[in-house]
Amino acid sequence: MERANNSTFSGFILLGFSNQPQLETALFVLTLIIYFLSFLGNGTIIFLSLVDSHLHTPMYFFLSNLSFMDLCLTTCTVPQSLANIKGKDKSITYGGCVTQLFIALGLGGVECVLLSEMAYDRYAAVCRPLHYMVIMHPQLCLQLVATAWLTGFGNSIVQTALTMTLPLCGKNQVDHFFCEVPVMLKLTCTNTSINEAELFAVSVLFLVVPLSLILVSYGHITHAVLKIKSAQGRYKAFGTCGSHLMVVIIFFGTLISMYLQPPSSYSQDVNKSIALFYTLVTPLLNPLIYTLRNKEVKGALRRLVRRTTDSRQS
């Protein structure tokens, strides 16, 4: 805290969970384990999607992008959080805070758009199976992914500039474990009603609209699945769609609870818990639910192990 009072210090103090020191050791271990499992799971999906020709399909192209995005998101926030939990120095430079805010906000926007595109891919696969490869041709898949990344980071440029140019009037203690727009708005000493209204409008665009499109897509998928005569086929389809929807609801639910309310009404402890969940737990759930349960991925793992074993024996 001495460094925070130094007039030459041009950064921020991330308070994190310092008000609950009894939880820090358990939280550090749990965060480290989940980060490792998330890194392993998402890294496996990306590697298999690249090396196994059976996974060179639109679905796994989108999933590998989702895994890469999740790797970037966790790497952007978790190492800083681990250092914040156990380290004595809880400071972050101004440049580091701007970079973290820009990357985390951009990746969050990318995931919102990407999940809606993945729902459209599943809609085409289930409801238009005979025309699936014609609809989801490689050029369209590239355009959709490029759109997700460009819109996500395009919005992040605007939001980061609007947020980090507000006057702070000497305030530099961030009651969070990483830099995030609603938390940074609470540090300002000016009226932020315009910023809050603009943030609300953008949140509707990136959260409510994609979620609505996803629900509409899965509504059509459900209607198509109900026409399947085989009970086993219906059960399998509903199991897959249900697990996908669970990830979507968890991800969008946590973000909506944070961004579609005024920052002044936040409970910081709840806010930090929600942020920890969507930056840490959701990236772990994505590979588990979307792919590691699939026969295609299990088959790709077996083929990789078989090739590795054969090459060593020869």
Disulfide bonds with the S-S distance in Angstrom:
Cys97-Cys179 2.02
Cys169-Cys189 1.63
